[in-house]
Amino acid sequence: MKFFWNYMAAAMLLAHLLTVGQAAEQPRPAKGQAAGTFQLKVSQGYLTLDAAEAPLAQVLQEIGKQAKITFDSNIGPEEKVTMRLDRVVLEEGIKRLAKNVTVFYTENPQDKSRHISRVVVLSEGKGSTPVPAKTSTQPEKVNKVAPQPEPFKFEFDPGKFSEKEKPRKQP
């Protein structure tokens, strides 16, 4: 009976620790910030951001507007971000916001300086909608692959030369 109570106590402790661990992993809104909002400033190539469960697509759109950068993305409205950045280099800040980021630069021909002109951000794919099943009334056609012919084989046996084809000996 003592074993049973020890087992139950251990199981309850483990369940509690797992619950606390999951709660700790959840991003929480920043202090004084309502969920779903963000404040953002792009200045002199640096990014300052205070976001609490803000739609990532809107955050990226605002960065593009302030920094005069074209953003292309397939980020859905369901993707949220909770993050605080204080004067982080713009490119680094964008890469912290999303994992699948490609940055394109334009070079000034006079002084050869580069600046970000375009950013492509792709969704991580979590929670993407599954491909709907086919609902056709016609039977599905099965493509049968025709058997492939045997590959060409080449065999050479020097002992099978005829008299005409034998090489002549040099005198």
C-alpha positions, -999 to 999 in steps of 0.1 A, spaced: 0 0 0 29 23 8 42 18 -28 8 28 -42 8 61 -24 45 69 -33 36 61 -70 5 84 -68 25 112 -52 52 109 -79 26 109 -107 9 140 -93 42 158 -89 52 150 -125 18 162 -138 22 195 -119 57 200 -132 46 194 -168 17 219 -163 40 245 -149 66 239 -176 40 244 -204 27 276 -188 63 289 -186 68 282 -223 38 303 -234 49 339 -243 33 365 -221 23 400 -231 48 427 -221 41 447 -190 17 475 -196 9 462 -231 -24 448 -241 -25 415 -260 -26 420 -298 -8 453 -298 27 465 -307 48 496 -308 75 499 -334 102 524 -345 127 521 -372 154 547 -370 189 549 -386 190 512 -394 179 501 -360 146 485 -349 129 490 -316 98 468 -309 75 461 -281 49 435 -292 24 414 -272 6 387 -291 7 410 -321 -1 398 -356 33 391 -372 20 402 -407 11 436 -393 44 440 -376 63 432 -408 41 455 -428 48 484 -404 85 477 -405 83 479 -443 64 511 -442 88 529 -418 121 515 -434 108 518 -470 114 481 -476 92 459 -497 80 429 -477 66 398 -494 53 370 -472 27 343 -468 24 349 -430 -12 344 -420 -32 365 -395 -31 337 -370 7 339 -365 14 361 -335 46 375 -319 55 385 -284 89 402 -284 108 431 -271 137 445 -291 157 477 -281 177 493 -309 186 461 -327 202 462 -362 173 461 -386 182 429 -404 189 411 -372 156 422 -358 137 410 -388 155 376 -386 145 373 -349 108 379 -358 107 351 -383 128 321 -391 124 318 -429 137 352 -440 156 362 -472 170 397 -474 177 414 -507 200 445 -509 204 474 -533 238 490 -537 242 528 -541 265 533 -572 281 565 -559 294 553 -525 289 515 -529 268 514 -497 242 487 -494 207 489 -479 179 464 -476 154 469 -504 133 437 -502 125 410 -476 108 377 -483 93 360 -452 78 325 -453 56 310 -428 70 282 -406 41 259 -417 29 251 -382 -9 247 -383 -11 250 -420 -44 238 -434 -44 203 -447 -49 197 -484 -85 188 -489 -93 153 -501 -105 148 -537 -143 147 -539 -146 136 -575 -175 113 -585 -154 97 -613 -131 67 -605 -95 77 -600 -73 68 -629 -42 48 -620 -12 55 -641 4 22 -648 41 24 -657 50 4 -687 78 -21 -681 111 -6 -692 132 -25 -717 164 -40 -705 194 -17 -709 218 -21 -738 245 -47 -731 278 -47 -748 301 -76 -746 336 -79 -762 355 -111 -765 389 -106 -784 391 -144 -789 362 -143 -813 379 -122 -841 377 -137 -875 409 -141 -897 402 -109 -915 398 -89 -884 429 -102 -866 456 -75 -863 487 -83 -884 521 -88 -868 547 -63 -876 578 -77 -895 
